[in-house]
Amino acid sequence: MPKTSRPDRKRSDRRTREPKEYEETTLSVDRVTRVVKGGRRLRFRAVVVLGNKKGKVGLGTGKATEVQVAVQKATADAKRNMIRVPIVNGTIPHEVDTKFKAARIRLLPASEGTGIIAGGALRVILEHAGVQNVLSKRYGTGNKLVNAQASMRALQELRGVPPNEQDSSVSVEETKQMKEARQDAEALAGEQLTVKEVRREDVVGE
């Protein structure tokens, strides 16, 4: 009897799966060994990137004797180490240059339509963070784990909108008025008020 004729199978269960909150990508799965007294211990190390493409991204690693268990540990570690990335108009707010171990990462803001000019682990992390336009350059080692850690450190150094960039919702005239009002308040706060006593004879004599 063919398997498709079984009435107890429910195909609708596969279609009603809820979408995941975070998207997961396995960067690498490496076989690592540790020398102990009895010989060598063989394990697998997984590196996982997790993100919601809305400004949150995480990087995690996990080791286990099986690949699937190592990936699960790395995913749990990435959830614990989530960071928030400031995104302005689809790109990063300012330039950042970071060095971590043997890797050096440089990120530059880009205009609309540029796309993600990056490769390797940096591109995966930027895509999961939700960055749409960015220019980047990588120097140094080609190790995926070190480059991923350097990329996360570079994203942690982003500090929102630069202070010299004006808010588009505030006009230039309103900005000038606010600046003048602040200057007047600072001038009044710095002045020392003195009270001079005036006699009646001096006023009448004049």
Protein Blocks (a to p, Z undefined) as FASTA:
>chain_A
ZZklpmkbcfklmmmpccdfbdcddfbacddddddfklccddddddddddehnopacddd
dddfbfklmmmmmmmmmmmmcccdddeehiafbdcdddehjbccddddddehkbpadehj
llmmmmmnopabdcdddehjfbfklmmmmmmmmmmmpgcjafklccfkbcfklmmmmmmm
mmmmmmmmmpccddddddfklmmmZZ
